[in-house]
């Protein structure tokens, strides 16, 4: 393992719990613990699990008109939410490609907190900084905060035990002092289950993590996070979204503020939407035995009609599932095949999610 990899403030705690590590965008993060990915996946679906996702980025945008500035840049309409609201949004390039997908926390008209993906934090911050008007400051504070995701139907009980707010609405956040540290508690997550994402200053992270585990949460790695998000059909940037895969192709029109006067990439997206995309991102369910992986050819007879972008064995469904970019003529219900190392795996095109989400 390269000595240049970054580590979370919780790294020593992960070692104690028998974590196996893997590189994620320059960070050495827990892939799984001694319990294994399947047990961790099940813990989140039926109880509660805790993930260290401190590799995610953190960017403050502050100053007069900061929210209005962010809204002129990012794709979703930040004016759909008020102070205390969180929103899934996209940073696009001028061709409509996805630089990153991220969560925006609206604190006030002059204060917005962004959580991009680890690999793209510096680029998102650079683009915003270069476009910022006088008086608006963009600060990359990637290394200053720890992010802990508490996910699963029992997650409100964990937060109640810790004295943290837990009854606010989906995609809203509250602030709470824990040992003199200001913790942001957002009702959100990447698993489809009831859950929270806690943004905490590094100096208070270890005590908070320990308390979460003492309260009964199972430590979970990024392996289970991937199987959980894929069962929900949630896209992963770099695989299901990229500079080459637009939100129109990925069926993310709901995350676009089409009525806004401007956002980066708007003209290109409007043109693609009007013409109709040549390909779309759909789900695939294996109807035979086999596990889809990324970059497998989707076949209709002898014709290649698409390619998988993500794939796994879905523990909840006990079958293979995938996301795939398919020629636009294919819709849910189509019966196709996947080329799995020279063997044909029968598949059905479906509209995600593959499993039911917890009511929000």
Beta strands, then each sheet from edge to edge (+ up, - down):
strand 1: 20-24
strand 2: 27-32
strand 3: 49-52
strand 4: 59-62
strand 5: 85-92
strand 6: 98-108
strand 7: 111-115
strand 8: 137-140
strand 9: 145-151
strand 10: 173-178
strand 11: 181-186
strand 12: 195-201
strand 13: 218-220
strand 14: 279-286
strand 15: 297-300
strand 16: 303-314
strand 17: 319-327
strand 18: 335-340
strand 19: 343-350
sheet 1: 1+ 2-
sheet 2: 10+ 11- 12+ 9- 3+ 13+
sheet 3: 5+ 6- 7+ 4- 8+
sheet 4: 14+ 17- 16+ 15- 18+ 19- 14+
end
